[in-house]
Amino acid sequence: MTIDFDDFMKVDIRIGTIEAVNDFPEARKPAWKLTINFGDEIGVKKSSAQITAHYGKDDLIGRQVIAVVNFPPRQIGPFMSEVLTLGLPDADGEVVLLEPSKAVPNGGRMH
């Protein structure tokens, strides 16, 4: 299936920096609760991320991640996830985060 470029542009994908990582014991699959700063325009948002196989709390603080910021919030157990943090599965199906190869300003939009 192909989509028009205009459809792609409807998906707002931005860069943010993880400021806090909290346990999420209520999650069905192991996950972290992330607090991500997307800069002045978007602000600070929360995300649930099933990335515990490759990333500990200390690995994540200060790391820049890429996320979809214009999906509606999604209730995950007792937690409201506001953005979708993006990653790709490794050979075992565990999530590896998408991240820039160089630091960029928070809030930058993917294009």
Secondary structure, DSSP 8 states (H G I E B T S, - for coil): ----HHHHHTS-EEEEEEEEEEE-TTSSS--EEEEEE-HHHH-EEEEEE--TTT--HHHHTT-EEEEE-SS--EEETTEEE-SEE-EEE-TTS-EEE---SS---TT-B--
